[in-house]
Amino acid sequence: MRLLEFGCVLIVLSALLVSGDAEVYIVTVEGDPIISYTGGIDGFKATAVESDEEIDTTSELVTSYARHLEKKHDMLLGLLFEEGTYQKLYSYRHLINGFAVHISPEQAETLRHAPGVKSVERDWKVKRLTTHTPQFLGLPTGVWPTGGGFDRAGEDIVIGLVDTGIYPQHPSFATHNSEPYGPVPKYRGKCEADPETKRSYCNGKIVGAQHFAHAAIAAGSFNPSIDFASPLDGDGHGSHTASIAAGNNGIPVRMNGHEFGRASGMAPRARIAVYKAIYRLFGGFVADVVAAIDQAVYDGVDILNLSVGPDSPPAATKTTFLNPFDATLLGAVKAGVFVAQAAGNHGPLPKTLVSYSPWIASVAAAIDDRRYKNHLILGNGKTLAGIGLSPSTHLNETYTLVAANDVLLDSSLMKYSPTDCQRPELLNKNLIKGNILLCGYSFNFVVGTASIKKVSETAKALGAVGFVLCVENISLGTKFNPVPVGLPGILIIDVSNSKELIDYYNITTPRDWTGRVKSFEGKGKIGDGLMPILHKSAPQVALFSARGPNIKDFSFQEADLLKPDILAPGSLIWAAWCPNGTDEPNYVGEAFAMISGTSMAAPHIAGIAALIKQKHPHWSPAAIKSALMTTSTTLDRAGDPLLAQQTSESEAMRLVKATPFDYGSGHVDPTAALDPGLIFDAGYEDYIGFLCTTPSIDVHEIRNYTHTPCNTSMGKPSNLNTPSITISHLVRTQVVTRTVTNVAEEETYVITARMEPAVAIEVNPPAMTIKAGASHQFLVSLTVRSVTGRYSFGEVLMKGSRGHKVRIPVLANGYRR
């Protein structure tokens, strides 16, 4: 404990010496990082890896060159600035060559003009992009058996999670009921110890646990008493995402005396490596996140999950694809690491994605087939629908309805928002006991200063038999999730139903001339909301899930690249929580939480990618992504086209036919992804080609971030070999090239294509036979028939003689010129 405190004091003291208006900057400098260095400096041999190849970080070549780069960083700063006027936070050596430093804006300007400096960007923030899904996805019957069962699913695959940390004592990460875990020789990450108990955060299931907070500390945002200077999860989000990806199988989910099922990760035998860089109150800083990613790749993770995204674009950035964050992820993919990132939670409006680059798998969120519903029956026989994971009141009894604002102990207490029912001491217990308490759902619930859990606790403390929360008005994008409570309770989310309840209450509650209640005559009873209803109209795209089109710059110019890439469950996901987690006020102190967000969708894909990596250990990140995308489905369980939740002009939620801007290639199908037949492969040089052919991207900027010159024959960015085709500005006719590689036995494929009428599509050749391991090129020709001012959607479908089906979405927006 003392040593750690001493280290924190040193950081704080050195920060005090820096100018009061100092900020954190991320700086890139000349010279290749480890992953790209091909030699040329006396005394240092090449350390570069081929595309999709792991770095041998234990070699003397790598460690000596890493020391060389760090020394150069220190020398540069030492030559420019006096000691004590700056604080270097990190040296980035593996994926990008640069450092994070805490300096004044004037010093940053000096750095910008210093010889050898390529870019200087002020740090910016990232934020969290906040069970039954293994069965819904078919893992127990279709996928786990192929890898030896759930107790072998993901064996020896390491999933790195850059998030809010982990609660290692949770049963989802325990090892006492499983076969012992052996060492993972390829993984070299370290395990921090709890500063108080001195116990390691690792246990065999958790193989690495580190935290990154130098930028947060330098910015003055870090509070060690609640943020924890350790990998311990002080929020809940990190434990939740880790258990979705790789939590143990068959863990009972119990709350308020009811078991809601058994939780499991997608790859329950995979190992977890924790890189905490996100914190409870402020989110995180890109400088810390880049350091975490850099370390994770150096340590040897196979899969990287990022349930985080930028709060806003960096001030100086010109393009969405080139900044320290995305450039670091490009380096990770070059090193063979598959990256899954949450697409963002600002749907359903277009162009709301926060995950842009082709080397990342950007994951949208779906609602699965499980819905929790409840109802309130009034004394007049009317039934009002709502939501609430609660038991029912006694079946054959009705109870008196009592509104919180009618049972105040003192009228002066209105200033405390008593209708929220958060403070039992404001309300008259004698009038509430044995009755149903009516409360109002105010803006305080939206911002998190009020919670349904607290309403339940208030009602219980006052002796109520149950409670009702009424939503009287709704703002765009507000999402209502059922919350498990021990007391009968319901949230009426339909404004018209809430009005009907309020009208009934007012009619049945006589008052005197002052407005004081004479007697409470309204009656009601609450139904059972504990059992889920399974729907065939699943999956659906969740309302909050971010939408395309993808953008290539922050003027919102559209890119020739489809995003999101894929759809996965992300709504009402049960998973692990930590007792001190505060990310969701309704689950404070609980062991599990049911929450929604593309944050929950991304670890589903990370875990499924681990299963693919286990079966196909030599596949590139692009091959894994291709397998996921080309085998996905655009149909729901009933065989109908996928629907997306959308808002109407009245702000009410409605369902519309979904498009690739909602779901990417479609909803993930893990069983099919293990055996895709064909893959669309791509590597580092291909991604450089995409950048070099994208109009408006400066070639010098590309070289600054990638240390690679533009020397490509790709022609257009739409020729990047992705399992989708997007042309944002189609004039007359454009021919697009794609190459497929057969990862199964020899097979003959018949190729067909279809498109909406405004754009004509042809594919050549119409059929091809591909030997095992061989590659074959085909061409897709798109021609404008009519200009509609919107995208036309279609697909290329390849049907194999051995039963494989390979499908890629096609999107084009036609223009006259």
FENVENMO-V983473 format. One record per residue. N is the residue number from 1. RES is the residue in one small letter. OMEGA is omega in radians with two decimals (NA if undefined). Layout:
n->N res->RES omega->OMEGA
n->N res->RES omega->OMEGA
//
This chain:
n->1 res->m omega->-3.10
n->2 res->r omega->-3.12
n->3 res->l omega->-3.11
n->4 res->l omega->3.11
n->5 res->e omega->-3.13
n->6 res->f omega->3.10
n->7 res->g omega->3.13
n->8 res->c omega->3.13
n->9 res->v omega->3.13
n->10 res->l omega->-3.13
n->11 res->i omega->-3.11
n->12 res->v omega->-3.12
n->13 res->l omega->-3.12
n->14 res->s omega->3.11
n->15 res->a omega->-3.13
n->16 res->l omega->-3.12
n->17 res->l omega->-3.12
n->18 res->v omega->-3.12
n->19 res->s omega->-3.08
n->20 res->g omega->3.12
n->21 res->d omega->-3.10
n->22 res->a omega->3.07
n->23 res->e omega->3.11
n->24 res->v omega->3.10
n->25 res->y omega->3.05
n->26 res->i omega->-3.01
n->27 res->v omega->2.98
n->28 res->t omega->-3.04
n->29 res->v omega->3.12
n->30 res->e omega->-3.12
n->31 res->g omega->-3.09
n->32 res->d omega->2.95
n->33 res->p omega->-3.08
n->34 res->i omega->-3.01
n->35 res->i omega->-3.05
n->36 res->s omega->-3.01
n->37 res->y omega->-3.08
n->38 res->t omega->3.11
n->39 res->g omega->3.12
n->40 res->g omega->3.09
n->41 res->i omega->-3.12
n->42 res->d omega->3.08
n->43 res->g omega->-3.10
n->44 res->f omega->3.13
n->45 res->k omega->-3.07
n->46 res->a omega->3.08
n->47 res->t omega->-3.05
n->48 res->a omega->3.06
n->49 res->v omega->3.01
n->50 res->e omega->3.13
n->51 res->s omega->3.11
n->52 res->d omega->-3.12
n->53 res->e omega->-3.13
n->54 res->e omega->3.07
n->55 res->i omega->3.01
n->56 res->d omega->-3.02
n->57 res->t omega->-3.14
n->58 res->t omega->-3.07
n->59 res->s omega->3.12
n->60 res->e omega->3.10
n->61 res->l omega->-3.09
n->62 res->v omega->-3.06
n->63 res->t omega->-3.13
n->64 res->s omega->3.11
n->65 res->y omega->3.08
n->66 res->a omega->3.10
n->67 res->r omega->3.12
n->68 res->h omega->-3.13
n->69 res->l omega->-3.12
n->70 res->e omega->3.11
n->71 res->k omega->3.12
n->72 res->k omega->3.09
n->73 res->h omega->-3.11
n->74 res->d omega->-3.14
n->75 res->m omega->-3.14
n->76 res->l omega->-3.13
n->77 res->l omega->-3.12
n->78 res->g omega->3.13
n->79 res->l omega->-3.05
n->80 res->l omega->-2.97
n->81 res->f omega->3.08
n->82 res->e omega->3.10
n->83 res->e omega->3.14
n->84 res->g omega->3.13
n->85 res->t omega->3.09
n->86 res->y omega->3.07
n->87 res->q omega->3.06
n->88 res->k omega->-3.07
n->89 res->l omega->-3.14
n->90 res->y omega->2.84
n->91 res->s omega->3.07
n->92 res->y omega->-3.00
n->93 res->r omega->-2.96
n->94 res->h omega->-3.02
n->95 res->l omega->2.97
n->96 res->i omega->3.11
n->97 res->n omega->-3.12
n->98 res->g omega->-3.10
n->99 res->f omega->2.99
n->100 res->a omega->-3.06
n->101 res->v omega->3.12
n->102 res->h omega->-3.05
n->103 res->i omega->3.09
n->104 res->s omega->3.07
n->105 res->p omega->3.12
n->106 res->e omega->3.09
n->107 res->q omega->3.09
n->108 res->a omega->3.12
n->109 res->e omega->3.07
n->110 res->t omega->3.13
n->111 res->l omega->-3.10
n->112 res->r omega->-3.06
n->113 res->h omega->-3.13
n->114 res->a omega->3.09
n->115 res->p omega->3.09
n->116 res->g omega->3.13
n->117 res->v omega->-3.09
n->118 res->k omega->3.14
n->119 res->s omega->3.07
n->120 res->v omega->-3.11
n->121 res->e omega->3.05
n->122 res->r omega->-3.11
n->123 res->d omega->3.09
n->124 res->w omega->-2.96
n->125 res->k omega->2.94
n->126 res->v omega->3.14
n->127 res->k omega->3.06
n->128 res->r omega->3.09
n->129 res->l omega->-3.11
n->130 res->t omega->NA
n->131 res->t omega->-2.87
n->132 res->h omega->-2.97
n->133 res->t omega->3.07
n->134 res->p omega->3.11
n->135 res->q omega->-3.13
n->136 res->f omega->-3.11
n->137 res->l omega->3.09
n->138 res->g omega->-3.07
n->139 res->l omega->-3.08
n->140 res->p omega->-3.08
n->141 res->t omega->-3.01
n->142 res->g omega->-3.00
n->143 res->v omega->-3.07
n->144 res->w omega->3.13
n->145 res->p omega->-3.11
n->146 res->t omega->3.13
n->147 res->g omega->3.12
n->148 res->g omega->-3.14
n->149 res->g omega->-3.08
n->150 res->f omega->-3.10
n->151 res->d omega->3.03
n->152 res->r omega->-3.02
n->153 res->a omega->-3.12
n->154 res->g omega->-3.10
n->155 res->e omega->3.04
n->156 res->d omega->3.00
n->157 res->i omega->-3.10
n->158 res->v omega->3.09
n->159 res->i omega->3.06
n->160 res->g omega->-3.13
n->161 res->l omega->3.04
n->162 res->v omega->-2.96
n->163 res->d omega->-3.05
n->164 res->t omega->3.13
n->165 res->g omega->-3.07
n->166 res->i omega->3.01
n->167 res->y omega->-2.93
n->168 res->p omega->-3.12
n->169 res->q omega->-3.09
n->170 res->h omega->3.13
n->171 res->p omega->3.09
n->172 res->s omega->-3.12
n->173 res->f omega->-3.08
n->174 res->a omega->-3.13
n->175 res->t omega->-3.01
n->176 res->h omega->3.14
n->177 res->n omega->-3.12
n->178 res->s omega->3.05
n->179 res->e omega->-3.07
n->180 res->p omega->3.08
n->181 res->y omega->3.05
n->182 res->g omega->3.10
n->183 res->p omega->3.03
n->184 res->v omega->-2.99
n->185 res->p omega->-3.06
n->186 res->k omega->-3.09
n->187 res->y omega->-3.02
n->188 res->r omega->-3.10
n->189 res->g omega->-3.12
n->190 res->k omega->3.14
n->191 res->c omega->3.02
n->192 res->e omega->3.12
n->193 res->a omega->3.05
n->194 res->d omega->-3.06
n->195 res->p omega->-3.13
n->196 res->e omega->-3.08
n->197 res->t omega->-3.08
n->198 res->k omega->3.12
n->199 res->r omega->3.13
n->200 res->s omega->3.06
n->201 res->y omega->-3.10
n->202 res->c omega->-3.10
n->203 res->n omega->-3.06
n->204 res->g omega->2.99
n->205 res->k omega->3.00
n->206 res->i omega->-3.04
n->207 res->v omega->3.12
n->208 res->g omega->3.13
n->209 res->a omega->-3.12
n->210 res->q omega->3.07
n->211 res->h omega->-3.05
n->212 res->f omega->-3.05
n->213 res->a omega->-3.08
n->214 res->h omega->-3.13
n->215 res->a omega->3.12
n->216 res->a omega->3.11
n->217 res->i omega->-3.12
n->218 res->a omega->-3.13
n->219 res->a omega->3.13
n->220 res->g omega->-3.09
n->221 res->s omega->-2.96
n->222 res->f omega->3.06
n->223 res->n omega->-3.02
n->224 res->p omega->-3.11
n->225 res->s omega->3.11
n->226 res->i omega->-3.14
n->227 res->d omega->3.11
n->228 res->f omega->3.10
n->229 res->a omega->-3.09
n->230 res->s omega->3.09
n->231 res->p omega->-3.12
n->232 res->l omega->-3.14
n->233 res->d omega->3.09
n->234 res->g omega->-2.98
n->235 res->d omega->-3.09
n->236 res->g omega->-3.05
n->237 res->h omega->-3.09
n->238 res->g omega->3.09
n->239 res->s omega->-3.13
n->240 res->h omega->-3.10
n->241 res->t omega->3.14
n->242 res->a omega->-3.10
n->243 res->s omega->3.05
n->244 res->i omega->-3.10
n->245 res->a omega->-2.92
n->246 res->a omega->3.12
n->247 res->g omega->3.13
n->248 res->n omega->-3.12
n->249 res->n omega->2.96
n->250 res->g omega->-3.13
n->251 res->i omega->-3.11
n->252 res->p omega->3.10
n->253 res->v omega->-3.08
n->254 res->r omega->3.03
n->255 res->m omega->3.09
n->256 res->n omega->3.08
n->257 res->g omega->-3.14
n->258 res->h omega->3.06
n->259 res->e omega->-3.08
n->260 res->f omega->-3.12
n->261 res->g omega->-3.13
n->262 res->r omega->-3.05
n->263 res->a omega->3.05
n->264 res->s omega->2.97
n->265 res->g omega->3.10
n->266 res->m omega->3.14
n->267 res->a omega->-2.93
n->268 res->p omega->3.14
n->269 res->r omega->3.12
n->270 res->a omega->3.10
n->271 res->r omega->-3.09
n->272 res->i omega->3.04
n->273 res->a omega->-2.99
n->274 res->v omega->3.09
n->275 res->y omega->-3.06
n->276 res->k omega->3.10
n->277 res->a omega->-3.14
n->278 res->i omega->-3.00
n->279 res->y omega->-2.88
n->280 res->r omega->-2.95
n->281 res->l omega->-2.97
n->282 res->f omega->-3.09
n->283 res->g omega->-3.13
n->284 res->g omega->3.14
n->285 res->f omega->-3.08
n->286 res->v omega->3.14
n->287 res->a omega->3.10
n->288 res->d omega->-3.12
n->289 res->v omega->3.10
n->290 res->v omega->3.09
n->291 res->a omega->3.13
n->292 res->a omega->3.12
n->293 res->i omega->3.13
n->294 res->d omega->-3.13
n->295 res->q omega->-3.12
n->296 res->a omega->3.13
n->297 res->v omega->3.08
n->298 res->y omega->-3.10
n->299 res->d omega->3.08
n->300 res->g omega->3.06
n->301 res->v omega->3.09
n->302 res->d omega->-3.05
n->303 res->i omega->3.11
n->304 res->l omega->3.10
n->305 res->n omega->3.12
n->306 res->l omega->3.05
n->307 res->s omega->-3.12
n->308 res->v omega->3.11
n->309 res->g omega->-3.09
n->310 res->p omega->3.08
n->311 res->d omega->3.12
n->312 res->s omega->-3.14
n->313 res->p omega->3.05
n->314 res->p omega->-3.00
n->315 res->a omega->-3.00
n->316 res->a omega->-3.00
n->317 res->t omega->3.12
n->318 res->k omega->-3.07
n->319 res->t omega->-3.13
n->320 res->t omega->-3.01
n->321 res->f omega->-3.03
n->322 res->l omega->3.04
n->323 res->n omega->-3.09
n->324 res->p omega->-3.11
n->325 res->f omega->-3.10
n->326 res->d omega->3.10
n->327 res->a omega->3.08
n->328 res->t omega->3.12
n->329 res->l omega->3.04
n->330 res->l omega->3.07
n->331 res->g omega->3.12
n->332 res->a omega->3.13
n->333 res->v omega->3.08
n->334 res->k omega->3.12
n->335 res->a omega->3.05
n->336 res->g omega->-3.11
n->337 res->v omega->3.06
n->338 res->f omega->-3.08
n->339 res->v omega->3.01
n->340 res->a omega->3.12
n->341 res->q omega->3.05
n->342 res->a omega->-3.07
n->343 res->a omega->-3.11
n->344 res->g omega->-3.01
n->345 res->n omega->-3.08
n->346 res->h omega->3.04
n->347 res->g omega->0.14
n->348 res->p omega->-3.12
n->349 res->l omega->3.13
n->350 res->p omega->3.09
n->351 res->k omega->-3.13
n->352 res->t omega->-3.12
n->353 res->l omega->3.00
n->354 res->v omega->3.11
n->355 res->s omega->-2.86
n->356 res->y omega->-2.82
n->357 res->s omega->-3.07
n->358 res->p omega->-3.12
n->359 res->w omega->3.14
n->360 res->i omega->2.96
n->361 res->a omega->-3.09
n->362 res->s omega->-2.91
n->363 res->v omega->3.05
n->364 res->a omega->-3.03
n->365 res->a omega->3.12
n->366 res->a omega->2.94
n->367 res->i omega->3.14
n->368 res->d omega->-2.97
n->369 res->d omega->-3.07
n->370 res->r omega->3.09
n->371 res->r omega->3.05
n->372 res->y omega->3.14
n->373 res->k omega->3.11
n->374 res->n omega->-3.14
n->375 res->h omega->3.06
n->376 res->l omega->3.10
n->377 res->i omega->-3.12
n->378 res->l omega->-3.13
n->379 res->g omega->3.10
n->380 res->n omega->3.10
n->381 res->g omega->3.14
n->382 res->k omega->3.07
n->383 res->t omega->-3.13
n->384 res->l omega->-3.12
n->385 res->a omega->3.08
n->386 res->g omega->3.09
n->387 res->i omega->3.13
n->388 res->g omega->3.11
n->389 res->l omega->-3.04
n->390 res->s omega->3.00
n->391 res->p omega->3.13
n->392 res->s omega->2.91
n->393 res->t omega->-3.13
n->394 res->h omega->-2.93
n->395 res->l omega->-3.01
n->396 res->n omega->-3.10
n->397 res->e omega->2.96
n->398 res->t omega->-3.04
n->399 res->y omega->-3.13
n->400 res->t omega->3.11
n->401 res->l omega->-3.10
n->402 res->v omega->-3.13
n->403 res->a omega->-3.07
n->404 res->a omega->-3.09
n->405 res->n omega->3.06
n->406 res->d omega->-3.09
n->407 res->v omega->3.09
n->408 res->l omega->3.07
n->409 res->l omega->-3.11
n->410 res->d omega->-3.10
n->411 res->s omega->3.13
n->412 res->s omega->-3.10
n->413 res->l omega->3.14
n->414 res->m omega->-3.13
n->415 res->k omega->-3.13
n->416 res->y omega->-3.11
n->417 res->s omega->-3.05
n->418 res->p omega->-3.13
n->419 res->t omega->3.04
n->420 res->d omega->-3.12
n->421 res->c omega->3.12
n->422 res->q omega->-3.04
n->423 res->r omega->-3.09
n->424 res->p omega->-3.08
n->425 res->e omega->3.13
n->426 res->l omega->-2.96
n->427 res->l omega->-3.07
n->428 res->n omega->-3.08
n->429 res->k omega->-3.08
n->430 res->n omega->-3.13
n->431 res->l omega->-3.06
n->432 res->i omega->-3.04
n->433 res->k omega->3.11
n->434 res->g omega->-3.11
n->435 res->n omega->3.06
n->436 res->i omega->-3.10
n->437 res->l omega->3.10
n->438 res->l omega->-3.11
n->439 res->c omega->-3.14
n->440 res->g omega->3.13
n->441 res->y omega->-3.07
n->442 res->s omega->3.11
n->443 res->f omega->3.13
n->444 res->n omega->3.11
n->445 res->f omega->-3.12
n->446 res->v omega->-3.08
n->447 res->v omega->3.04
n->448 res->g omega->3.09
n->449 res->t omega->3.00
n->450 res->a omega->-3.11
n->451 res->s omega->3.09
n->452 res->i omega->3.09
n->453 res->k omega->-3.13
n->454 res->k omega->3.05
n->455 res->v omega->3.13
n->456 res->s omega->3.13
n->457 res->e omega->3.10
n->458 res->t omega->-3.13
n->459 res->a omega->3.14
n->460 res->k omega->-3.13
n->461 res->a omega->-3.11
n->462 res->l omega->3.08
n->463 res->g omega->3.11
n->464 res->a omega->3.09
n->465 res->v omega->3.13
n->466 res->g omega->-3.14
n->467 res->f omega->3.05
n->468 res->v omega->3.05
n->469 res->l omega->-3.11
n->470 res->c omega->3.01
n->471 res->v omega->-3.07
n->472 res->e omega->3.00
n->473 res->n omega->-3.00
n->474 res->i omega->3.09
n->475 res->s omega->-3.08
n->476 res->l omega->3.05
n->477 res->g omega->3.12
n->478 res->t omega->3.12
n->479 res->k omega->-3.12
n->480 res->f omega->3.13
n->481 res->n omega->3.05
n->482 res->p omega->-3.10
n->483 res->v omega->3.11
n->484 res->p omega->3.09
n->485 res->v omega->-3.11
n->486 res->g omega->-3.09
n->487 res->l omega->3.03
n->488 res->p omega->-3.09
n->489 res->g omega->-3.12
n->490 res->i omega->3.06
n->491 res->l omega->3.11
n->492 res->i omega->-3.00
n->493 res->i omega->3.10
n->494 res->d omega->-3.06
n->495 res->v omega->-3.14
n->496 res->s omega->3.06
n->497 res->n omega->3.10
n->498 res->s omega->3.12
n->499 res->k omega->3.14
n->500 res->e omega->3.10
n->501 res->l omega->-3.11
n->502 res->i omega->3.10
n->503 res->d omega->3.13
n->504 res->y omega->-3.12
n->505 res->y omega->-3.12
n->506 res->n omega->3.14
n->507 res->i omega->-3.04
n->508 res->t omega->-3.13
n->509 res->t omega->-3.13
n->510 res->p omega->-3.11
n->511 res->r omega->3.05
n->512 res->d omega->-3.05
n->513 res->w omega->3.11
n->514 res->t omega->-3.10
n->515 res->g omega->3.13
n->516 res->r omega->-3.10
n->517 res->v omega->3.03
n->518 res->k omega->3.12
n->519 res->s omega->3.10
n->520 res->f omega->-3.05
n->521 res->e omega->-3.11
n->522 res->g omega->-3.10
n->523 res->k omega->3.08
n->524 res->g omega->3.02
n->525 res->k omega->-3.03
n->526 res->i omega->-3.12
n->527 res->g omega->3.14
n->528 res->d omega->-3.13
n->529 res->g omega->-3.03
n->530 res->l omega->-3.06
n->531 res->m omega->3.13
n->532 res->p omega->3.02
n->533 res->i omega->-3.12
n->534 res->l omega->-3.06
n->535 res->h omega->3.05
n->536 res->k omega->-3.13
n->537 res->s omega->3.14
n->538 res->a omega->0.00
n->539 res->p omega->2.99
n->540 res->q omega->3.09
n->541 res->v omega->-3.09
n->542 res->a omega->-3.11
n->543 res->l omega->-3.03
n->544 res->f omega->-3.02
n->545 res->s omega->-3.08
n->546 res->a omega->-3.05
n->547 res->r omega->2.96
n->548 res->g omega->0.06
n->549 res->p omega->3.05
n->550 res->n omega->3.14
n->551 res->i omega->-3.12
n->552 res->k omega->3.09
n->553 res->d omega->-3.05
n->554 res->f omega->2.81
n->555 res->s omega->3.10
n->556 res->f omega->2.97
n->557 res->q omega->-3.02
n->558 res->e omega->-3.11
n->559 res->a omega->3.04
n->560 res->d omega->-3.07
n->561 res->l omega->-3.13
n->562 res->l omega->2.93
n->563 res->k omega->-0.03
n->564 res->p omega->3.13
n->565 res->d omega->-2.98
n->566 res->i omega->-3.10
n->567 res->l omega->3.12
n->568 res->a omega->-3.11
n->569 res->p omega->-3.13
n->570 res->g omega->-3.12
n->571 res->s omega->3.11
n->572 res->l omega->-3.09
n->573 res->i omega->3.04
n->574 res->w omega->3.07
n->575 res->a omega->-3.04
n->576 res->a omega->3.09
n->577 res->w omega->3.09
n->578 res->c omega->-3.03
n->579 res->p omega->-3.14
n->580 res->n omega->-3.13
n->581 res->g omega->-3.12
n->582 res->t omega->-3.11
n->583 res->d omega->3.09
n->584 res->e omega->-3.06
n->585 res->p omega->3.14
n->586 res->n omega->-3.08
n->587 res->y omega->3.10
n->588 res->v omega->3.11
n->589 res->g omega->-3.09
n->590 res->e omega->3.13
n->591 res->a omega->3.13
n->592 res->f omega->3.06
n->593 res->a omega->3.08
n->594 res->m omega->-3.06
n->595 res->i omega->-3.03
n->596 res->s omega->3.08
n->597 res->g omega->3.00
n->598 res->t omega->2.97
n->599 res->s omega->-3.13
n->600 res->m omega->-3.14
n->601 res->a omega->-3.07
n->602 res->a omega->3.14
n->603 res->p omega->2.98
n->604 res->h omega->-3.14
n->605 res->i omega->3.11
n->606 res->a omega->3.13
n->607 res->g omega->3.12
n->608 res->i omega->3.07
n->609 res->a omega->3.08
n->610 res->a omega->3.11
n->611 res->l omega->3.09
n->612 res->i omega->3.13
n->613 res->k omega->3.10
n->614 res->q omega->-3.12
n->615 res->k omega->-3.09
n->616 res->h omega->-2.98
n->617 res->p omega->-3.07
n->618 res->h omega->3.12
n->619 res->w omega->3.08
n->620 res->s omega->3.02
n->621 res->p omega->3.13
n->622 res->a omega->3.12
n->623 res->a omega->3.11
n->624 res->i omega->3.13
n->625 res->k omega->3.11
n->626 res->s omega->3.14
n->627 res->a omega->3.12
n->628 res->l omega->-3.02
n->629 res->m omega->-3.02
n->630 res->t omega->-3.13
n->631 res->t omega->-3.11
n->632 res->s omega->-3.08
n->633 res->t omega->3.05
n->634 res->t omega->3.12
n->635 res->l omega->3.08
n->636 res->d omega->-3.07
n->637 res->r omega->-3.14
n->638 res->a omega->-3.14
n->639 res->g omega->3.12
n->640 res->d omega->3.12
n->641 res->p omega->3.13
n->642 res->l omega->3.08
n->643 res->l omega->3.10
n->644 res->a omega->3.02
n->645 res->q omega->-3.09
n->646 res->q omega->3.09
n->647 res->t omega->3.10
n->648 res->s omega->-3.14
n->649 res->e omega->3.11
n->650 res->s omega->-3.14
n->651 res->e omega->3.05
n->652 res->a omega->-3.12
n->653 res->m omega->3.08
n->654 res->r omega->3.13
n->655 res->l omega->3.09
n->656 res->v omega->3.08
n->657 res->k omega->-3.08
n->658 res->a omega->3.09
n->659 res->t omega->3.08
n->660 res->p omega->3.06
n->661 res->f omega->3.08
n->662 res->d omega->-2.97
n->663 res->y omega->-3.11
n->664 res->g omega->3.11
n->665 res->s omega->-3.11
n->666 res->g omega->-3.14
n->667 res->h omega->-3.04
n->668 res->v omega->3.06
n->669 res->d omega->-3.01
n->670 res->p omega->-3.11
n->671 res->t omega->3.13
n->672 res->a omega->-3.08
n->673 res->a omega->3.11
n->674 res->l omega->-3.10
n->675 res->d omega->-3.02
n->676 res->p omega->-3.09
n->677 res->g omega->3.13
n->678 res->l omega->3.01
n->679 res->i omega->2.99
n->680 res->f omega->-3.05
n->681 res->d omega->3.09
n->682 res->a omega->-3.14
n->683 res->g omega->-3.04
n->684 res->y omega->-3.11
n->685 res->e omega->3.10
n->686 res->d omega->3.13
n->687 res->y omega->3.04
n->688 res->i omega->3.09
n->689 res->g omega->3.09
n->690 res->f omega->3.13
n->691 res->l omega->-3.06
n->692 res->c omega->-3.10
n->693 res->t omega->3.11
n->694 res->t omega->-3.13
n->695 res->p omega->3.08
n->696 res->s omega->3.06
n->697 res->i omega->-3.12
n->698 res->d omega->-3.12
n->699 res->v omega->3.11
n->700 res->h omega->3.10
n->701 res->e omega->3.10
n->702 res->i omega->-3.13
n->703 res->r omega->3.12
n->704 res->n omega->-3.06
n->705 res->y omega->-3.02
n->706 res->t omega->-3.10
n->707 res->h omega->-3.10
n->708 res->t omega->3.12
n->709 res->p omega->3.07
n->710 res->c omega->3.13
n->711 res->n omega->-2.96
n->712 res->t omega->3.06
n->713 res->s omega->-3.07
n->714 res->m omega->3.09
n->715 res->g omega->3.14
n->716 res->k omega->-3.13
n->717 res->p omega->3.13
n->718 res->s omega->3.08
n->719 res->n omega->3.01
n->720 res->l omega->-2.97
n->721 res->n omega->3.10
n->722 res->t omega->3.09
n->723 res->p omega->3.03
n->724 res->s omega->3.09
n->725 res->i omega->3.11
n->726 res->t omega->3.04
n->727 res->i omega->-3.03
n->728 res->s omega->-3.10
n->729 res->h omega->-3.09
n->730 res->l omega->3.08
n->731 res->v omega->-3.10
n->732 res->r omega->-3.08
n->733 res->t omega->3.03
n->734 res->q omega->3.13
n->735 res->v omega->-3.10
n->736 res->v omega->-3.11
n->737 res->t omega->3.01
n->738 res->r omega->3.11
n->739 res->t omega->3.10
n->740 res->v omega->3.10
n->741 res->t omega->-3.12
n->742 res->n omega->3.12
n->743 res->v omega->3.08
n->744 res->a omega->3.11
n->745 res->e omega->3.13
n->746 res->e omega->-3.05
n->747 res->e omega->3.06
n->748 res->t omega->-3.11
n->749 res->y omega->2.99
n->750 res->v omega->-3.04
n->751 res->i omega->3.06
n->752 res->t omega->3.13
n->753 res->a omega->3.06
n->754 res->r omega->-3.06
n->755 res->m omega->3.02
n->756 res->e omega->-2.90
n->757 res->p omega->-3.03
n->758 res->a omega->-3.14
n->759 res->v omega->3.07
n->760 res->a omega->-3.13
n->761 res->i omega->3.03
n->762 res->e omega->3.13
n->763 res->v omega->-3.09
n->764 res->n omega->0.04
n->765 res->p omega->3.12
n->766 res->p omega->3.12
n->767 res->a omega->3.09
n->768 res->m omega->3.06
n->769 res->t omega->-3.05
n->770 res->i omega->3.09
n->771 res->k omega->3.12
n->772 res->a omega->3.11
n->773 res->g omega->-3.10
n->774 res->a omega->3.11
n->775 res->s omega->-3.12
n->776 res->h omega->-3.12
n->777 res->q omega->2.97
n->778 res->f omega->-3.07
n->779 res->l omega->3.07
n->780 res->v omega->-3.12
n->781 res->s omega->-3.14
n->782 res->l omega->-3.08
n->783 res->t omega->3.11
n->784 res->v omega->3.02
n->785 res->r omega->3.11
n->786 res->s omega->-3.13
n->787 res->v omega->-3.06
n->788 res->t omega->-3.09
n->789 res->g omega->3.10
n->790 res->r omega->3.14
n->791 res->y omega->2.94
n->792 res->s omega->-3.08
n->793 res->f omega->3.09
n->794 res->g omega->-3.13
n->795 res->e omega->2.94
n->796 res->v omega->-3.11
n->797 res->l omega->3.14
n->798 res->m omega->-3.12
n->799 res->k omega->-3.09
n->800 res->g omega->-3.12
n->801 res->s omega->3.09
n->802 res->r omega->3.03
n->803 res->g omega->3.12
n->804 res->h omega->3.04
n->805 res->k omega->-3.11
n->806 res->v omega->-3.06
n->807 res->r omega->3.04
n->808 res->i omega->3.11
n->809 res->p omega->3.10
n->810 res->v omega->-3.13
n->811 res->l omega->3.11
n->812 res->a omega->3.08
n->813 res->n omega->-3.02
n->814 res->g omega->3.09
n->815 res->y omega->3.09
n->816 res->r omega->3.11
n->817 res->r omega->NA
//
